[in-house]
Amino acid sequence: MAFSRFRIILLSSFFICLFLCVVLVVNFEEPLNYRYMHQLSKLKFNYMFGSRLQINDTEGKRINDSEKKSGDRGCTTCTGSQVLNFWKKELTGCAKIYRDIAASPIQWQTEEDVIKNITELQKCQWHKQELAAEEFRSELKRCCNAVSDCLVTQKNTPVGTELTYEAEPKRKLKITHQIFAIFPKNSSFSSRQYKRCAVIGNGGILTNSSCGAEIDQADFVFRCNLPPVGGQFTQDVGTKTNLVTANPSIIAERYSELHDRRRPFFTNLIVYNDALLLLPAFSYTINTGRSFRALYTLQDFQAKQKVVFFNPVYLNRLAGFWRTRGIQVKRLSTGIMIVSLALELCEEVWIYGFWPFGKDIEGKVMPHHYFDNQLPKPSIHSMPTEFHHLLQMHSKGMIKLQMTHCRANPKLEFRLAWSVGLNARSVYPSVCVCRYVRISACVCGYACACLSVCRCTCACLSVYRAARRFRRKRHDYTCATILKLQEDDQTLE
C-alpha cells in the first residue's frame, strides 16, 4: 500500500514538472522567435539592398545619402522597428524601383521585364553608395587581388612554373627562360586607385549616344576587343584609351594570324596611343602563339603599346567569385572580366555600351555593335545574365550603367575635338574636318584623322587651319556654340 502511494506521488511530480517546462517554453518562444526574426529581417534587408541602408544597433544612424535627398522616407535615423516597418510597407518612387530590381530573381526575368525596369529606372537619379561599393571591392580583392595577380609577371610567374590554361585545365605550359623574358617584371597596376574609370563595351546602344566627351573625362578608360575609336565615332565613344583587350580570334580573322598582315595590325593600333594591350594568351592553347606574335609584331615596329597577358590563375579565381553570385557559365565574357578589374582599381566605375538586347528602351531596333551589325557566333557566355547582375549593382549604387544617351556638354565636345586635332598632329601631317564621313572617304595626299563635331565639308587641312575653319562654320547650334567657346579660348591663337 505504501509503495503504491509513493508511485502515485512520483508520477504526479513528474507530470507537474512536465507541465511547468511546457509553460516556460511557450512563454519564452515568442521573444526568442522575435529576436531571431528581427536579426533575420536585417540580414535579408542588407542582402537585397547591397548595404543601401545600414543599421547600427547603438546609434541607428542612416548612411544612405541618396534616399535622404530623394525624400522617399522621412526619418533621418532608422531604428530596428522602423526597418521592419519599412520592409513590410508598400514603397513608392525610386526606392521601390531600386528594391524591385535589386531583389528580382534573374532566372524569372524576360527581356521585356528588364527593359520595363530600366525605363522606370531612368526617372531616378543615380547616386554612388560608398559603403556598398567598398564592401564589394573588398570581397573582390580578398578573392582575386587584381593589382598583383591580374597580369602574368616575372614576380608571380617565375621560371619553371607550370601554368594551367584557364579554359583547358588539362593543358599546362612550363615557363622557360625564353617565355619568362617577355613578361613584365611587375604589374602595370598599383595599389593607388583611379578616381573614375570608364569601361566601354561595343553595344549598339552607343550609336548616337553622344557619350564621347564624358568617356574621355574619365581618369582611366578600358575598351574591349580592338574597337574603332575616333573619326566618325568620336562623338559617341571618344578617343581616350588606357587599356584595350584583343580576342586572339580577331588576330586570326583580320590579320591572317600575323604571318602576312603585320603592318596593318601595327597601323590600326596607332589610334590607341600608348595603351596597354591585354591578351588572354593562356586561356586556350591556340591563343598562346597568336598572342606572342602580337607582342613580337609591335616590338618589331617599335609601337607605343605595351603588351600584357591575363593571368589564368586570376581568371579562374574570378570565375569562381561570380559563380557563387549566380553566373553559371563555362567562361566569363571579356566585358565582365574588365568590369571586375576596374572595380578593384577604381573608386567609381561607369559602364557604357553594355546592352544584350536587339532594341533600346523605346523599342527601336539597333545594330549589334556601334560600328557594325555583325551578329555574334553561338557563345559560351551568358550576356543577359551578366547584364542583369550589372543592372542590380547599378541599382545598389556600386557602379553606374549608362543605358541611354549621355547629356550633351558643348564645352566638353569642343575640348574633345581640339584634343583629337592635337593628337593627330603627332601621328598624321594633317587633320580632316568632317562629320558622318568615313576616313576612307577623305581623299587627300595622305591619311587624315577626322574631328566629329560640326557638319563641315570633308577637307584635309593643317591643325591650325582646321581650328580656324571651325570659326567660319555655323551650320547648326552645335557649331555656333563651339564658335563662342573658341572665341573665349585663347589656346587656338
KEKOLDO-639240 format. One record per residue (C-alpha): residue number from 1; x, y, z. Coordinates in steps of 0.1 Angstrom, whole numbers, padded with zeros to 4 digits. Layout:
REM KEKOLDO-639240
+--------+-------+-------+-------+
| drenro |    px |    py |    pz |
+--------+-------+-------+-------+
|    NUM |     X |     Y |     Z |
...
+--------+-------+-------+-------+
This chain:
REM KEKOLDO-639240
+--------+-------+-------+-------+
| drenro |    px |    py |    pz |
+--------+-------+-------+-------+
|      1 |  0000 |  0000 |  0000 |
|      2 |  0028 |  0024 |  0009 |
|      3 |  0046 |  0015 | -0023 |
|      4 |  0016 |  0023 | -0044 |
|      5 |  0012 |  0057 | -0027 |
|      6 |  0048 |  0065 | -0033 |
|      7 |  0045 |  0056 | -0070 |
|      8 |  0015 |  0079 | -0073 |
|      9 |  0034 |  0108 | -0057 |
|     10 |  0064 |  0102 | -0081 |
|     11 |  0042 |  0102 | -0112 |
|     12 |  0024 |  0133 | -0100 |
|     13 |  0057 |  0152 | -0095 |
|     14 |  0068 |  0141 | -0130 |
|     15 |  0037 |  0155 | -0147 |
|     16 |  0039 |  0187 | -0127 |
|     17 |  0075 |  0192 | -0138 |
|     18 |  0065 |  0184 | -0174 |
|     19 |  0037 |  0210 | -0172 |
|     20 |  0060 |  0237 | -0159 |
|     21 |  0085 |  0230 | -0187 |
|     22 |  0058 |  0234 | -0213 |
|     23 |  0047 |  0267 | -0198 |
|     24 |  0082 |  0280 | -0198 |
|     25 |  0088 |  0271 | -0234 |
|     26 |  0056 |  0287 | -0245 |
|     27 |  0063 |  0319 | -0226 |
|     28 |  0099 |  0323 | -0240 |
|     29 |  0093 |  0311 | -0275 |
|     30 |  0077 |  0343 | -0287 |
|     31 |  0106 |  0367 | -0276 |
|     32 |  0132 |  0342 | -0288 |
|     33 |  0115 |  0340 | -0322 |
|     34 |  0111 |  0377 | -0324 |
|     35 |  0148 |  0383 | -0317 |
|     36 |  0157 |  0357 | -0343 |
|     37 |  0133 |  0370 | -0369 |
|     38 |  0145 |  0406 | -0362 |
|     39 |  0181 |  0396 | -0370 |
|     40 |  0170 |  0376 | -0400 |
|     41 |  0150 |  0405 | -0414 |
|     42 |  0180 |  0428 | -0411 |
|     43 |  0202 |  0402 | -0429 |
|     44 |  0176 |  0398 | -0457 |
|     45 |  0173 |  0436 | -0460 |
|     46 |  0210 |  0442 | -0462 |
|     47 |  0215 |  0414 | -0487 |
|     48 |  0188 |  0426 | -0511 |
|     49 |  0198 |  0462 | -0509 |
|     50 |  0235 |  0456 | -0510 |
|     51 |  0240 |  0479 | -0480 |
|     52 |  0218 |  0506 | -0494 |
|     53 |  0206 |  0510 | -0458 |
|     54 |  0229 |  0501 | -0429 |
|     55 |  0216 |  0497 | -0393 |
|     56 |  0238 |  0505 | -0363 |
|     57 |  0223 |  0488 | -0332 |
|     58 |  0237 |  0515 | -0309 |
|     59 |  0230 |  0547 | -0328 |
|     60 |  0206 |  0536 | -0356 |
|     61 |  0223 |  0561 | -0379 |
|     62 |  0213 |  0562 | -0415 |
|     63 |  0240 |  0564 | -0442 |
|     64 |  0221 |  0562 | -0474 |
|     65 |  0226 |  0598 | -0486 |
|     66 |  0207 |  0594 | -0519 |
|     67 |  0175 |  0583 | -0502 |
|     68 |  0178 |  0611 | -0477 |
|     69 |  0179 |  0636 | -0506 |
|     70 |  0151 |  0619 | -0526 |
|     71 |  0127 |  0622 | -0497 |
|     72 |  0113 |  0587 | -0502 |
|     73 |  0114 |  0581 | -0464 |
|     74 |  0111 |  0608 | -0438 |
|     75 |  0134 |  0596 | -0410 |
|     76 |  0170 |  0607 | -0406 |
|     77 |  0177 |  0577 | -0383 |
|     78 |  0161 |  0543 | -0385 |
|     79 |  0157 |  0520 | -0355 |
|     80 |  0152 |  0483 | -0358 |
|     81 |  0114 |  0486 | -0356 |
|     82 |  0114 |  0512 | -0383 |
|     83 |  0134 |  0489 | -0405 |
|     84 |  0109 |  0462 | -0401 |
|     85 |  0081 |  0486 | -0409 |
|     86 |  0100 |  0497 | -0440 |
|     87 |  0105 |  0461 | -0450 |
|     88 |  0067 |  0454 | -0447 |
|     89 |  0052 |  0486 | -0461 |
|     90 |  0045 |  0494 | -0497 |
|     91 |  0073 |  0515 | -0511 |
|     92 |  0068 |  0542 | -0537 |
|     93 |  0090 |  0561 | -0561 |
|     94 |  0127 |  0554 | -0567 |
|     95 |  0131 |  0534 | -0535 |
|     96 |  0106 |  0508 | -0548 |
|     97 |  0122 |  0507 | -0583 |
|     98 |  0156 |  0501 | -0568 |
|     99 |  0143 |  0475 | -0544 |
|    100 |  0124 |  0456 | -0572 |
|    101 |  0155 |  0455 | -0594 |
|    102 |  0179 |  0445 | -0566 |
|    103 |  0156 |  0418 | -0554 |
|    104 |  0143 |  0404 | -0587 |
|    105 |  0153 |  0367 | -0594 |
|    106 |  0174 |  0367 | -0625 |
|    107 |  0160 |  0334 | -0639 |
|    108 |  0125 |  0348 | -0639 |
|    109 |  0133 |  0380 | -0659 |
|    110 |  0123 |  0383 | -0695 |
|    111 |  0137 |  0409 | -0719 |
|    112 |  0105 |  0429 | -0717 |
|    113 |  0107 |  0429 | -0679 |
|    114 |  0143 |  0441 | -0678 |
|    115 |  0136 |  0469 | -0703 |
|    116 |  0105 |  0479 | -0684 |
|    117 |  0126 |  0482 | -0652 |
|    118 |  0152 |  0502 | -0670 |
|    119 |  0126 |  0526 | -0684 |
|    120 |  0114 |  0532 | -0648 |
|    121 |  0150 |  0535 | -0636 |
|    122 |  0157 |  0564 | -0659 |
|    123 |  0134 |  0585 | -0638 |
|    124 |  0157 |  0582 | -0608 |
|    125 |  0190 |  0600 | -0603 |
|    126 |  0219 |  0576 | -0597 |
|    127 |  0239 |  0580 | -0566 |
|    128 |  0270 |  0561 | -0556 |
|    129 |  0267 |  0542 | -0524 |
|    130 |  0302 |  0543 | -0508 |
|    131 |  0298 |  0515 | -0483 |
|    132 |  0282 |  0491 | -0508 |
|    133 |  0309 |  0497 | -0534 |
|    134 |  0337 |  0494 | -0508 |
|    135 |  0323 |  0461 | -0494 |
|    136 |  0321 |  0446 | -0529 |
|    137 |  0356 |  0458 | -0537 |
|    138 |  0369 |  0443 | -0505 |
|    139 |  0353 |  0409 | -0513 |
|    140 |  0368 |  0410 | -0548 |
|    141 |  0402 |  0418 | -0535 |
|    142 |  0402 |  0390 | -0510 |
|    143 |  0392 |  0366 | -0537 |
|    144 |  0412 |  0377 | -0567 |
|    145 |  0437 |  0406 | -0559 |
|    146 |  0439 |  0421 | -0594 |
|    147 |  0467 |  0445 | -0585 |
|    148 |  0493 |  0418 | -0581 |
|    149 |  0477 |  0388 | -0599 |
|    150 |  0456 |  0400 | -0628 |
|    151 |  0486 |  0400 | -0652 |
|    152 |  0513 |  0375 | -0657 |
|    153 |  0546 |  0390 | -0644 |
|    154 |  0581 |  0377 | -0636 |
|    155 |  0572 |  0383 | -0599 |
|    156 |  0542 |  0360 | -0598 |
|    157 |  0552 |  0335 | -0625 |
|    158 |  0589 |  0325 | -0621 |
|    159 |  0609 |  0302 | -0644 |
|    160 |  0597 |  0266 | -0640 |
|    161 |  0561 |  0275 | -0632 |
|    162 |  0536 |  0252 | -0649 |
|    163 |  0507 |  0275 | -0660 |
|    164 |  0474 |  0257 | -0663 |
|    165 |  0453 |  0270 | -0692 |
|    166 |  0421 |  0287 | -0679 |
|    167 |  0396 |  0271 | -0703 |
|    168 |  0416 |  0239 | -0708 |
|    169 |  0426 |  0227 | -0673 |
|    170 |  0442 |  0195 | -0686 |
|    171 |  0467 |  0215 | -0706 |
|    172 |  0498 |  0231 | -0689 |
|    173 |  0526 |  0253 | -0702 |
|    174 |  0560 |  0252 | -0684 |
|    175 |  0576 |  0287 | -0683 |
|    176 |  0610 |  0286 | -0698 |
|    177 |  0637 |  0313 | -0697 |
|    178 |  0626 |  0325 | -0732 |
|    179 |  0590 |  0329 | -0722 |
|    180 |  0599 |  0344 | -0688 |
|    181 |  0619 |  0371 | -0706 |
|    182 |  0588 |  0386 | -0723 |
|    183 |  0569 |  0390 | -0691 |
|    184 |  0570 |  0424 | -0674 |
|    185 |  0589 |  0425 | -0641 |
|    186 |  0560 |  0438 | -0621 |
|    187 |  0523 |  0445 | -0626 |
|    188 |  0513 |  0476 | -0646 |
|    189 |  0488 |  0484 | -0618 |
|    190 |  0495 |  0499 | -0584 |
|    191 |  0475 |  0499 | -0552 |
|    192 |  0467 |  0536 | -0559 |
|    193 |  0432 |  0538 | -0571 |
|    194 |  0419 |  0558 | -0600 |
|    195 |  0392 |  0583 | -0592 |
|    196 |  0367 |  0574 | -0620 |
|    197 |  0371 |  0548 | -0647 |
|    198 |  0351 |  0541 | -0678 |
|    199 |  0346 |  0506 | -0692 |
|    200 |  0334 |  0507 | -0728 |
|    201 |  0316 |  0478 | -0744 |
|    202 |  0308 |  0477 | -0781 |
|    203 |  0270 |  0476 | -0780 |
|    204 |  0248 |  0493 | -0805 |
|    205 |  0233 |  0513 | -0776 |
|    206 |  0263 |  0537 | -0781 |
|    207 |  0251 |  0547 | -0816 |
|    208 |  0242 |  0584 | -0815 |
|    209 |  0247 |  0584 | -0777 |
|    210 |  0269 |  0615 | -0775 |
|    211 |  0289 |  0598 | -0747 |
|    212 |  0324 |  0605 | -0762 |
|    213 |  0332 |  0637 | -0742 |
|    214 |  0320 |  0621 | -0709 |
|    215 |  0341 |  0590 | -0716 |
|    216 |  0372 |  0609 | -0723 |
|    217 |  0368 |  0628 | -0690 |
|    218 |  0375 |  0595 | -0671 |
|    219 |  0408 |  0590 | -0654 |
|    220 |  0413 |  0556 | -0669 |
|    221 |  0394 |  0541 | -0700 |
|    222 |  0391 |  0504 | -0707 |
|    223 |  0380 |  0491 | -0741 |
|    224 |  0372 |  0456 | -0753 |
|    225 |  0383 |  0437 | -0785 |
|    226 |  0401 |  0464 | -0805 |
|    227 |  0370 |  0486 | -0813 |
|    228 |  0372 |  0515 | -0838 |
|    229 |  0376 |  0549 | -0820 |
|    230 |  0379 |  0584 | -0832 |
|    231 |  0368 |  0596 | -0866 |
|    232 |  0331 |  0593 | -0871 |
|    233 |  0328 |  0576 | -0837 |
|    234 |  0344 |  0603 | -0816 |
|    235 |  0312 |  0619 | -0805 |
|    236 |  0297 |  0586 | -0793 |
|    237 |  0327 |  0567 | -0779 |
|    238 |  0355 |  0593 | -0775 |
|    239 |  0392 |  0587 | -0783 |
|    240 |  0409 |  0581 | -0750 |
|    241 |  0422 |  0546 | -0743 |
|    242 |  0444 |  0534 | -0714 |
|    243 |  0438 |  0496 | -0718 |
|    244 |  0423 |  0477 | -0747 |
|    245 |  0418 |  0439 | -0749 |
|    246 |  0421 |  0418 | -0781 |
|    247 |  0405 |  0384 | -0786 |
|    248 |  0431 |  0363 | -0804 |
|    249 |  0404 |  0352 | -0828 |
|    250 |  0404 |  0388 | -0841 |
|    251 |  0441 |  0385 | -0848 |
|    252 |  0434 |  0353 | -0868 |
|    253 |  0405 |  0366 | -0888 |
|    254 |  0416 |  0402 | -0895 |
|    255 |  0453 |  0398 | -0897 |
|    256 |  0459 |  0362 | -0910 |
|    257 |  0475 |  0350 | -0878 |
|    258 |  0501 |  0379 | -0882 |
|    259 |  0520 |  0359 | -0907 |
|    260 |  0514 |  0383 | -0936 |
|    261 |  0494 |  0413 | -0923 |
|    262 |  0518 |  0426 | -0896 |
|    263 |  0519 |  0462 | -0907 |
|    264 |  0481 |  0467 | -0909 |
|    265 |  0479 |  0453 | -0874 |
|    266 |  0505 |  0479 | -0862 |
|    267 |  0489 |  0507 | -0881 |
|    268 |  0454 |  0500 | -0868 |
|    269 |  0467 |  0501 | -0832 |
|    270 |  0481 |  0536 | -0836 |
|    271 |  0448 |  0551 | -0826 |
|    272 |  0452 |  0536 | -0791 |
|    273 |  0484 |  0556 | -0785 |
|    274 |  0503 |  0542 | -0755 |
|    275 |  0475 |  0520 | -0741 |
|    276 |  0481 |  0486 | -0726 |
|    277 |  0471 |  0458 | -0750 |
|    278 |  0457 |  0429 | -0728 |
|    279 |  0456 |  0394 | -0744 |
|    280 |  0443 |  0361 | -0729 |
|    281 |  0474 |  0342 | -0740 |
|    282 |  0468 |  0314 | -0716 |
|    283 |  0431 |  0308 | -0719 |
|    284 |  0433 |  0283 | -0748 |
|    285 |  0465 |  0267 | -0762 |
|    286 |  0457 |  0282 | -0796 |
|    287 |  0458 |  0317 | -0781 |
|    288 |  0494 |  0315 | -0770 |
|    289 |  0511 |  0316 | -0804 |
|    290 |  0488 |  0344 | -0816 |
|    291 |  0494 |  0365 | -0785 |
|    292 |  0532 |  0360 | -0787 |
|    293 |  0532 |  0371 | -0824 |
|    294 |  0512 |  0402 | -0815 |
|    295 |  0539 |  0411 | -0789 |
|    296 |  0567 |  0405 | -0814 |
|    297 |  0550 |  0424 | -0841 |
|    298 |  0545 |  0455 | -0820 |
|    299 |  0581 |  0453 | -0807 |
|    300 |  0594 |  0450 | -0843 |
|    301 |  0575 |  0481 | -0853 |
|    302 |  0585 |  0499 | -0821 |
|    303 |  0549 |  0506 | -0813 |
|    304 |  0539 |  0527 | -0783 |
|    305 |  0516 |  0500 | -0769 |
|    306 |  0528 |  0476 | -0742 |
|    307 |  0515 |  0440 | -0745 |
|    308 |  0505 |  0422 | -0713 |
|    309 |  0488 |  0389 | -0707 |
|    310 |  0459 |  0378 | -0685 |
|    311 |  0469 |  0355 | -0656 |
|    312 |  0449 |  0323 | -0659 |
|    313 |  0452 |  0319 | -0621 |
|    314 |  0434 |  0352 | -0616 |
|    315 |  0407 |  0343 | -0642 |
|    316 |  0399 |  0310 | -0625 |
|    317 |  0395 |  0328 | -0592 |
|    318 |  0373 |  0354 | -0608 |
|    319 |  0351 |  0328 | -0624 |
|    320 |  0346 |  0312 | -0590 |
|    321 |  0338 |  0345 | -0575 |
|    322 |  0310 |  0352 | -0600 |
|    323 |  0298 |  0316 | -0599 |
|    324 |  0289 |  0320 | -0562 |
|    325 |  0268 |  0350 | -0573 |
|    326 |  0248 |  0332 | -0599 |
|    327 |  0268 |  0335 | -0632 |
|    328 |  0270 |  0298 | -0640 |
|    329 |  0288 |  0298 | -0674 |
|    330 |  0317 |  0279 | -0689 |
|    331 |  0337 |  0311 | -0693 |
|    332 |  0331 |  0348 | -0684 |
|    333 |  0329 |  0373 | -0711 |
|    334 |  0357 |  0398 | -0716 |
|    335 |  0333 |  0426 | -0705 |
|    336 |  0326 |  0412 | -0671 |
|    337 |  0363 |  0404 | -0666 |
|    338 |  0372 |  0441 | -0673 |
|    339 |  0344 |  0454 | -0651 |
|    340 |  0358 |  0432 | -0623 |
|    341 |  0393 |  0446 | -0629 |
|    342 |  0380 |  0481 | -0629 |
|    343 |  0361 |  0476 | -0596 |
|    344 |  0393 |  0468 | -0579 |
|    345 |  0414 |  0496 | -0594 |
|    346 |  0389 |  0524 | -0594 |
|    347 |  0368 |  0543 | -0568 |
|    348 |  0340 |  0548 | -0593 |
|    349 |  0332 |  0526 | -0624 |
|    350 |  0310 |  0539 | -0652 |
|    351 |  0300 |  0514 | -0678 |
|    352 |  0290 |  0522 | -0714 |
|    353 |  0279 |  0501 | -0744 |
|    354 |  0268 |  0470 | -0724 |
|    355 |  0235 |  0460 | -0739 |
|    356 |  0225 |  0424 | -0748 |
|    357 |  0192 |  0433 | -0764 |
|    358 |  0182 |  0440 | -0800 |
|    359 |  0160 |  0470 | -0791 |
|    360 |  0165 |  0501 | -0770 |
|    361 |  0142 |  0512 | -0741 |
|    362 |  0120 |  0529 | -0767 |
|    363 |  0116 |  0497 | -0787 |
|    364 |  0137 |  0508 | -0816 |
|    365 |  0158 |  0482 | -0834 |
|    366 |  0195 |  0488 | -0830 |
|    367 |  0227 |  0473 | -0845 |
|    368 |  0246 |  0447 | -0825 |
|    369 |  0277 |  0469 | -0824 |
|    370 |  0280 |  0506 | -0827 |
|    371 |  0303 |  0501 | -0857 |
|    372 |  0285 |  0472 | -0875 |
|    373 |  0256 |  0448 | -0872 |
|    374 |  0276 |  0415 | -0873 |
|    375 |  0258 |  0391 | -0851 |
|    376 |  0279 |  0370 | -0826 |
|    377 |  0286 |  0334 | -0831 |
|    378 |  0269 |  0309 | -0806 |
|    379 |  0287 |  0318 | -0775 |
|    380 |  0298 |  0301 | -0743 |
|    381 |  0290 |  0334 | -0725 |
|    382 |  0256 |  0344 | -0710 |
|    383 |  0254 |  0381 | -0718 |
|    384 |  0218 |  0387 | -0705 |
|    385 |  0227 |  0371 | -0671 |
|    386 |  0258 |  0392 | -0668 |
|    387 |  0239 |  0423 | -0677 |
|    388 |  0213 |  0416 | -0651 |
|    389 |  0239 |  0414 | -0624 |
|    390 |  0254 |  0447 | -0636 |
|    391 |  0219 |  0462 | -0635 |
|    392 |  0214 |  0450 | -0599 |
|    393 |  0248 |  0465 | -0590 |
|    394 |  0237 |  0498 | -0606 |
|    395 |  0205 |  0498 | -0585 |
|    396 |  0226 |  0493 | -0554 |
|    397 |  0249 |  0522 | -0562 |
|    398 |  0281 |  0501 | -0568 |
|    399 |  0285 |  0510 | -0605 |
|    400 |  0269 |  0534 | -0629 |
|    401 |  0255 |  0517 | -0660 |
|    402 |  0248 |  0540 | -0689 |
|    403 |  0217 |  0528 | -0707 |
|    404 |  0205 |  0558 | -0727 |
|    405 |  0221 |  0589 | -0744 |
|    406 |  0245 |  0610 | -0724 |
|    407 |  0237 |  0646 | -0716 |
|    408 |  0254 |  0668 | -0742 |
|    409 |  0280 |  0692 | -0729 |
|    410 |  0292 |  0715 | -0758 |
|    411 |  0322 |  0727 | -0739 |
|    412 |  0334 |  0691 | -0734 |
|    413 |  0327 |  0683 | -0770 |
|    414 |  0348 |  0711 | -0782 |
|    415 |  0377 |  0702 | -0760 |
|    416 |  0374 |  0666 | -0772 |
|    417 |  0376 |  0677 | -0809 |
|    418 |  0405 |  0700 | -0802 |
|    419 |  0424 |  0673 | -0783 |
|    420 |  0418 |  0649 | -0813 |
|    421 |  0434 |  0675 | -0836 |
|    422 |  0464 |  0680 | -0814 |
|    423 |  0469 |  0642 | -0810 |
|    424 |  0465 |  0637 | -0847 |
|    425 |  0493 |  0662 | -0854 |
|    426 |  0518 |  0638 | -0838 |
|    427 |  0506 |  0609 | -0860 |
|    428 |  0495 |  0625 | -0892 |
|    429 |  0506 |  0656 | -0911 |
|    430 |  0470 |  0669 | -0915 |
|    431 |  0436 |  0669 | -0899 |
|    432 |  0403 |  0662 | -0918 |
|    433 |  0374 |  0683 | -0906 |
|    434 |  0342 |  0663 | -0912 |
|    435 |  0312 |  0645 | -0897 |
|    436 |  0293 |  0614 | -0907 |
|    437 |  0320 |  0607 | -0933 |
|    438 |  0343 |  0577 | -0930 |
|    439 |  0380 |  0583 | -0930 |
|    440 |  0383 |  0562 | -0962 |
|    441 |  0361 |  0588 | -0980 |
|    442 |  0385 |  0616 | -0972 |
|    443 |  0406 |  0616 | -1003 |
|    444 |  0439 |  0635 | -0999 |
|    445 |  0476 |  0630 | -1004 |
|    446 |  0480 |  0613 | -0971 |
|    447 |  0458 |  0598 | -0944 |
|    448 |  0439 |  0621 | -0921 |
|    449 |  0421 |  0619 | -0888 |
|    450 |  0385 |  0633 | -0885 |
|    451 |  0371 |  0657 | -0860 |
|    452 |  0335 |  0647 | -0854 |
|    453 |  0319 |  0679 | -0841 |
|    454 |  0305 |  0702 | -0868 |
|    455 |  0288 |  0692 | -0900 |
|    456 |  0316 |  0705 | -0921 |
|    457 |  0327 |  0695 | -0956 |
|    458 |  0355 |  0670 | -0955 |
|    459 |  0387 |  0687 | -0963 |
|    460 |  0423 |  0680 | -0954 |
|    461 |  0438 |  0709 | -0935 |
|    462 |  0466 |  0716 | -0911 |
|    463 |  0457 |  0716 | -0874 |
|    464 |  0459 |  0754 | -0873 |
|    465 |  0437 |  0758 | -0904 |
|    466 |  0412 |  0732 | -0891 |
|    467 |  0408 |  0752 | -0860 |
|    468 |  0403 |  0784 | -0880 |
|    469 |  0378 |  0767 | -0902 |
|    470 |  0356 |  0760 | -0871 |
|    471 |  0352 |  0797 | -0866 |
|    472 |  0336 |  0802 | -0900 |
|    473 |  0312 |  0773 | -0899 |
|    474 |  0278 |  0780 | -0885 |
|    475 |  0258 |  0751 | -0899 |
|    476 |  0239 |  0743 | -0867 |
|    477 |  0236 |  0752 | -0830 |
|    478 |  0265 |  0730 | -0820 |
|    479 |  0289 |  0748 | -0843 |
|    480 |  0276 |  0782 | -0831 |
|    481 |  0282 |  0771 | -0795 |
|    482 |  0317 |  0759 | -0804 |
|    483 |  0324 |  0792 | -0822 |
|    484 |  0315 |  0811 | -0790 |
|    485 |  0337 |  0787 | -0769 |
|    486 |  0366 |  0792 | -0793 |
|    487 |  0364 |  0830 | -0790 |
|    488 |  0368 |  0825 | -0753 |
|    489 |  0396 |  0800 | -0756 |
|    490 |  0430 |  0817 | -0763 |
|    491 |  0447 |  0783 | -0769 |
|    492 |  0436 |  0785 | -0806 |
|    493 |  0457 |  0816 | -0813 |
+--------+-------+-------+-------+
